[in-house]
């Protein structure tokens, strides 16, 4: 059964801003086995599995460490109580590119149909 990520993993939305194009799937079964799979168009991928709230076993590959990026966002959320997009400065350029900045965090979204 597919379920929404638990509260500690709600930083998936910030991951989508940080690395646009990331696809993900989270599942939890009745025995408490949880899995998260992620893939990016550049060939990066990650899979994490855990039992309950135990430490996950993580496999990842490609040019970006997707799970490490997600963990950095989750750590930020747990330490500050919010995601870095909250309070971010936003710049929308004439071509429609949208840039976010908050502290050391940066994200760029290309205009729809753009590269």
C-alpha positions, 0 to 999 in steps of 0.5 A, spaced: 500 500 500 502 506 498 501 512 503 504 519 504 511 520 507 511 520 515 511 527 518 519 527 518 519 526 511 515 531 508 521 535 506 520 531 499 517 537 497 523 541 498 527 536 495 523 537 488 525 544 489 532 543 490 533 538 485 527 539 480 525 532 476 526 527 482 520 522 482 519 518 488 515 513 491 514 511 499 511 505 501 509 502 508 506 495 509 502 492 515 509 490 518 512 496 519 517 495 513 518 502 509 521 504 503 523 510 499 525 510 492 527 516 488 530 517 481 532 523 477 532 524 469 540 525 470 540 518 472 541 519 479 537 514 483 536 512 491 533 506 495 532 506 502 529 501 506 527 500 514 523 497 519 519 502 523 523 508 525 530 504 525 536 506 521 535 505 513 539 501 509 540 506 503 543 504 496 544 510 491 548 511 485 549 516 479 551 523 479 547 526 485 546 523 492 539 523 492 538 520 499 544 525 502 540 531 499 534 529 502 537 527 509 540 534 509 533 537 508 530 533 513 536 535 518 535 542 517 527 541 518 528 537 524 533 543 527 529 549 525 522 546 525 521 549 518 523 547 511 528 552 507 523 554 502 519 558 508 522 565 508 526 564 502 527 570 497 524 569 490 526 572 484 522 571 478 526 572 471 523 575 465 524 568 462 520 565 467 526 562 471 524 562 478 530 562 483 529 561 491 534 563 496 534 562 504 541 561 508 546 556 504 540 553 500 538 555 493 533 552 488 532 554 481 526 552 477 526 553 469 520 555 466 515 550 464 517 547 457 524 550 459 530 546 460 
